Amino acid sequence: MGDALLGALALMLVFEGLLPLINPRGWRSVFERVLQMNDGQIRFIGLFSVGLGLLLLLIWR
């Protein structure tokens, strides 16, 4: 279980680092747009991300 969690964390960090590595200007643009969103919109994105992640875990298991 611990190895799988560590592997998942490592894979997440790899994916998180790809966009700023490949396209730093686009990455900055995304964050500028996020700064213009209100709290409700950001919370919805977070909720959607958590829900999608849980759904993918259920399908995978």
PARO-581588 format. One record per residue (C-alpha): residue in one letter; x, y, z; residue number from 1. Coordinates in pm, 1 decimal. Layout:
N
@aa A; c1 X; c2 Y; c3 Z; i NUM
...
This chain:
61
@aa M; c1 0.0; c2 0.0; c3 0.0; i 1
@aa G; c1 276.6; c2 243.1; c3 91.3; i 2
@aa D; c1 466.4; c2 170.6; c3 -230.1; i 3
@aa A; c1 155.8; c2 234.9; c3 -440.1; i 4
@aa L; c1 92.2; c2 565.3; c3 -261.5; i 5
@aa L; c1 451.4; c2 675.5; c3 -311.0; i 6
@aa G; c1 434.1; c2 575.9; c3 -678.1; i 7
@aa A; c1 110.1; c2 768.8; c3 -723.8; i 8
@aa L; c1 263.5; c2 1078.2; c3 -561.6; i 9
@aa A; c1 571.3; c2 1051.3; c3 -783.1; i 10
@aa L; c1 357.5; c2 1018.2; c3 -1096.3; i 11
@aa M; c1 146.9; c2 1319.0; c3 -992.8; i 12
@aa L; c1 462.2; c2 1528.9; c3 -952.5; i 13
@aa V; c1 582.9; c2 1422.8; c3 -1297.1; i 14
@aa F; c1 251.7; c2 1524.9; c3 -1457.2; i 15
@aa E; c1 239.8; c2 1849.9; c3 -1259.8; i 16
@aa G; c1 587.4; c2 1939.7; c3 -1381.6; i 17
@aa L; c1 530.2; c2 1870.5; c3 -1750.7; i 18
@aa L; c1 336.7; c2 2187.2; c3 -1838.7; i 19
@aa P; c1 580.2; c2 2437.7; c3 -1685.3; i 20
@aa L; c1 868.3; c2 2242.2; c3 -1837.8; i 21
@aa I; c1 723.3; c2 2227.9; c3 -2189.2; i 22
@aa N; c1 530.2; c2 2556.4; c3 -2202.6; i 23
@aa P; c1 614.7; c2 2802.5; c3 -1921.8; i 24
@aa R; c1 434.2; c2 3090.7; c3 -2092.5; i 25
@aa G; c1 112.0; c2 2889.3; c3 -2120.0; i 26
@aa W; c1 147.2; c2 2775.4; c3 -1757.4; i 27
@aa R; c1 177.4; c2 3138.3; c3 -1644.8; i 28
@aa S; c1 -127.3; c2 3228.4; c3 -1855.6; i 29
@aa V; c1 -333.7; c2 2956.6; c3 -1685.7; i 30
@aa F; c1 -245.1; c2 3093.5; c3 -1343.4; i 31
@aa E; c1 -330.8; c2 3448.0; c3 -1449.8; i 32
@aa R; c1 -677.3; c2 3322.6; c3 -1546.7; i 33
@aa V; c1 -713.9; c2 3135.6; c3 -1217.4; i 34
@aa L; c1 -636.5; c2 3457.4; c3 -1028.1; i 35
@aa Q; c1 -932.8; c2 3621.0; c3 -1202.8; i 36
@aa M; c1 -1178.7; c2 3347.8; c3 -1094.0; i 37
@aa N; c1 -1394.3; c2 3382.4; c3 -785.3; i 38
@aa D; c1 -1374.0; c2 3138.4; c3 -492.9; i 39
@aa G; c1 -1682.8; c2 2944.0; c3 -601.8; i 40
@aa Q; c1 -1536.9; c2 2869.2; c3 -943.5; i 41
@aa I; c1 -1208.7; c2 2750.6; c3 -793.1; i 42
@aa R; c1 -1393.7; c2 2531.9; c3 -542.0; i 43
@aa F; c1 -1597.9; c2 2376.5; c3 -823.6; i 44
@aa I; c1 -1279.0; c2 2290.8; c3 -1013.3; i 45
@aa G; c1 -1136.2; c2 2134.5; c3 -697.1; i 46
@aa L; c1 -1455.8; c2 1936.8; c3 -634.0; i 47
@aa F; c1 -1463.9; c2 1816.5; c3 -994.5; i 48
@aa S; c1 -1097.1; c2 1712.7; c3 -974.8; i 49
@aa V; c1 -1149.1; c2 1517.7; c3 -650.9; i 50
@aa G; c1 -1462.9; c2 1350.9; c3 -788.7; i 51
@aa L; c1 -1292.6; c2 1253.1; c3 -1112.7; i 52
@aa G; c1 -994.3; c2 1116.0; c3 -922.8; i 53
@aa L; c1 -1217.5; c2 906.9; c3 -696.4; i 54
@aa L; c1 -1412.8; c2 777.7; c3 -995.4; i 55
@aa L; c1 -1091.8; c2 676.0; c3 -1171.6; i 56
@aa L; c1 -974.4; c2 498.5; c3 -855.4; i 57
@aa L; c1 -1301.4; c2 306.8; c3 -834.9; i 58
@aa I; c1 -1274.6; c2 202.6; c3 -1199.0; i 59
@aa W; c1 -909.3; c2 105.4; c3 -1162.6; i 60
@aa R; c1 -973.0; c2 -105.0; c3 -851.4; i 61
